């Protein structure tokens, strides 16, 4: 089941009898998931399990829902801000479907940050840090990508992202909804940032802010938009955002929030002739790539995401040339407000480092 169909099921938009039965079955499994999450969190909350303290300050960027809340662009923004402040940060990722310390998110981060920032994809973040520190002894900050539930590592700053288009995972825990843990656990976070805030109306955004404040006692410190800042073609050459204007495009993605990608595509392209959304982290095989390019053959161009392209390009013909023009957007995080508040939190983390090295 693709991400859009799954969202229709979980949200209740799909009202067919089979969908209703599926929701009932998924709901029956929730207590087991809830119990497992509660046991683990209670162990940390009561001190039965102690988090591991790394020798450098740690900033976690995470969420309480599965799917795409826009962590990668936010991580990139935070890393860039830290570097401008003189820090030498490394990024540690969970490494879903990673190989040799790399994952699709790690490849995107490496491309966006120019390879200057050490990163390691490893479910064991402590081991990941050890590996990074051995290779890059000047590392003095760590950013955890997808770290809110990774409580094994102590963090100095816990930032949780909330996707305005689906802030609380259809109000159900996995597997009935998209919540990775109860929304009440937002209390653990130091700060909340609402992403894709430009995709909902003011009343919806205000309601999200009130909900967050009712749980944490604080409104979100920032609201952000994920925007297409440019397009890159199959040769990694920049193209203006108007390159898709008037074109009938095909599109493919395997990300957590395909709906947001499709909405942005509608704003920039003339029309969408064909669209395929796959599960997040889809590992495109050569046969799958061949099917995609065949299905897109009648369109003017194929549009995909950076995260998908790092895998799709490995399924190109031997000459490395796709049979159709390929574009993918460069995503940028635009803070609609709260930029100074984020800088203040980062400065506090840097001050923690200065204390430990004084």
Residue pairs with C-beta under 8 A, 6 or more apart in sequence:
1 9
2 258
2 276
2 277
2 278
2 279
3 67
3 255
3 256
3 257
3 258
3 259
3 277
3 278
3 279
3 280
4 258
4 259
4 277
5 14
7 13
7 166
7 259
8 14
8 19
9 19
9 22
9 23
10 23
10 26
10 169
10 170
10 172
10 176
10 177
10 178
11 170
12 23
12 170
23 176
26 175
26 176
27 172
27 176
29 175
29 176
30 172
30 173
30 174
30 175
30 176
33 173
33 174
33 175
34 173
34 182
37 173
37 180
37 181
37 182
40 151
41 151
41 181
41 185
42 48
43 49
44 51
44 151
49 151
51 151
51 152
51 153
51 154
52 126
52 152
52 153
52 154
53 154
54 126
54 129
54 142
54 153
54 154
55 356
56 139
56 140
56 141
56 142
56 353
56 356
57 140
57 141
57 142
57 156
57 157
57 349
57 350
57 352
57 353
57 356
58 141
58 142
58 143
58 144
58 147
58 153
58 154
58 155
58 156
58 157
59 78
59 141
59 142
59 143
59 144
59 155
59 156
59 157
59 159
59 346
59 349
60 143
60 144
60 147
60 148
60 150
60 153
60 155
60 157
60 158
60 159
61 71
61 74
61 75
61 78
61 143
61 144
61 145
61 146
61 147
61 159
61 161
62 71
62 144
62 146
62 147
62 148
62 149
62 150
62 158
62 159
62 160
62 161
63 69
63 71
63 146
63 148
63 160
63 161
63 162
63 163
63 180
64 148
64 160
64 162
64 168
64 169
64 179
64 180
64 181
64 183
64 185
64 186
65 163
65 166
65 167
65 168
65 169
65 178
65 179
65 180
66 169
66 174
66 178
66 180
66 256
67 163
67 166
67 169
67 178
67 256
67 257
67 280
68 163
68 255
68 256
68 257
68 260
68 280
69 161
69 162
69 163
69 195
69 256
69 257
70 161
70 163
70 195
70 196
70 224
70 226
70 257
70 331
70 333
71 145
71 146
71 161
72 105
72 108
72 109
72 145
72 307
72 331
73 226
73 331
73 332
73 333
74 159
74 161
74 193
74 195
74 224
74 333
75 91
75 109
75 143
75 145
76 109
76 112
76 113
76 333
77 333
77 335
78 143
78 159
78 342
78 346
79 89
79 91
79 113
79 117
79 143
80 113
81 342
81 343
81 346
82 89
82 141
82 143
82 346
82 350
83 89
83 117
85 346
85 347
85 350
87 140
87 141
87 350
87 353
88 136
88 138
88 139
88 140
88 141
89 117
89 139
89 140
89 141
89 142
89 143
90 117
90 118
90 119
90 120
90 129
90 132
90 133
90 136
90 139
90 141
90 142
90 143
91 106
91 109
91 117
91 118
91 119
91 120
91 142
91 143
91 144
91 145
92 119
92 120
92 122
92 125
92 128
92 129
92 132
92 142
92 143
92 144
92 145
92 147
93 103
93 105
93 106
93 109
93 119
93 120
93 121
93 122
93 128
93 145
93 146
94 103
94 121
94 123
94 125
94 145
94 146
94 147
94 150
95 101
95 103
95 106
95 120
95 121
95 122
95 123
95 128
96 103
96 281
97 103
97 104
97 281
97 283
98 106
98 121
98 122
101 120
101 121
101 122
101 128
101 131
102 121
103 121
103 281
104 281
104 307
104 308
104 310
104 311
105 121
105 145
105 307
106 119
106 120
106 121
107 307
107 310
108 306
108 307
108 310
109 117
109 119
109 145
110 117
110 119
111 306
111 310
112 306
112 330
118 132
118 135
118 136
118 139
119 132
120 128
120 129
120 131
120 132
121 128
122 128
122 131
125 144
125 147
125 150
125 152
125 153
126 152
126 153
129 142
132 139
133 139
140 353
140 357
141 349
141 350
141 353
144 150
144 153
144 155
147 153
147 155
147 158
148 158
148 160
148 180
148 188
148 189
149 180
149 181
156 348
156 349
156 352
157 190
157 191
157 345
157 346
157 348
157 349
158 188
158 189
158 190
158 191
159 189
159 190
159 191
159 192
159 193
159 345
160 186
160 189
160 191
160 192
160 193
161 192
161 193
161 194
161 195
162 168
162 192
162 193
162 194
162 195
162 208
162 212
162 220
163 194
163 195
163 196
163 257
164 194
164 195
164 196
164 197
164 199
164 200
164 204
164 205
164 208
164 223
165 196
165 199
165 200
165 257
165 259
165 260
166 178
166 257
167 194
167 208
167 211
168 179
168 183
168 211
169 177
169 178
169 179
169 180
170 176
170 177
170 178
170 179
171 177
171 179
171 183
172 178
172 179
173 179
173 180
173 181
173 182
174 180
183 211
183 215
184 215
186 192
186 212
186 215
186 216
187 215
187 216
189 216
190 345
191 218
191 220
191 221
191 222
191 341
191 342
191 345
192 212
192 216
192 218
192 220
192 221
193 220
193 221
193 222
193 223
193 224
193 338
193 342
194 205
194 208
194 209
194 212
194 220
194 222
194 223
194 224
195 224
195 225
195 226
195 333
196 224
196 225
196 226
196 257
196 260
197 205
197 223
197 224
197 225
197 336
198 225
198 227
198 336
199 225
199 260
199 263
200 208
205 223
208 220
209 219
209 220
212 218
212 219
212 220
213 219
220 338
221 338
221 341
221 342
221 345
222 335
222 336
222 337
222 338
222 339
222 341
222 342
223 335
223 336
223 337
223 338
224 333
224 334
224 335
224 336
224 338
225 333
225 334
225 336
226 260
226 331
226 332
226 333
226 334
227 331
227 332
227 334
228 241
228 264
228 268
228 329
228 330
228 331
228 332
229 329
229 330
229 331
229 332
230 238
230 239
230 240
230 241
230 329
230 330
231 238
231 239
231 240
231 241
231 243
231 244
231 327
231 328
231 329
231 330
232 238
232 239
232 306
232 327
232 328
232 330
233 239
233 243
233 325
233 326
233 327
234 313
234 321
234 322
234 325
234 326
234 327
239 327
241 268
243 327
244 265
244 268
244 269
244 270
244 301
244 303
244 327
245 268
245 269
245 270
246 270
247 269
247 270
247 271
247 299
247 300
247 301
248 269
248 270
248 271
248 272
248 273
248 299
248 300
249 265
249 269
249 270
249 271
249 272
249 273
249 299
249 300
249 301
249 302
249 303
250 272
250 273
250 274
250 275
250 295
250 296
250 298
250 299
250 301
250 302
250 303
250 324
251 261
251 262
251 265
251 272
251 274
251 275
251 276
251 302
251 303
251 304
252 275
252 276
252 277
252 278
252 292
252 296
252 302
252 304
252 308
252 312
253 261
253 276
253 277
253 278
253 304
253 305
253 308
254 277
254 278
254 279
254 280
254 281
254 282
254 284
254 307
254 308
255 261
255 277
255 280
255 305
255 307
255 308
256 280
258 277
261 305
262 272
262 275
262 277
264 329
265 272
265 303
266 272
268 329
269 303
273 298
273 299
274 295
274 296
274 298
274 299
276 292
276 295
282 288
282 308
282 311
283 311
284 292
284 308
284 311
284 312
284 314
284 315
285 315
286 314
286 315
288 315
289 312
289 314
289 315
289 316
290 315
292 302
292 312
293 302
293 322
293 323
293 324
296 302
296 324
297 323
297 324
299 324
300 325
301 324
301 325
301 326
301 327
302 322
302 324
302 325
302 326
302 327
303 326
303 327
303 328
303 329
304 312
304 326
304 327
304 328
305 328
305 329
306 328
306 329
306 330
306 331
308 328
309 326
309 328
313 320
316 322
317 323
335 342
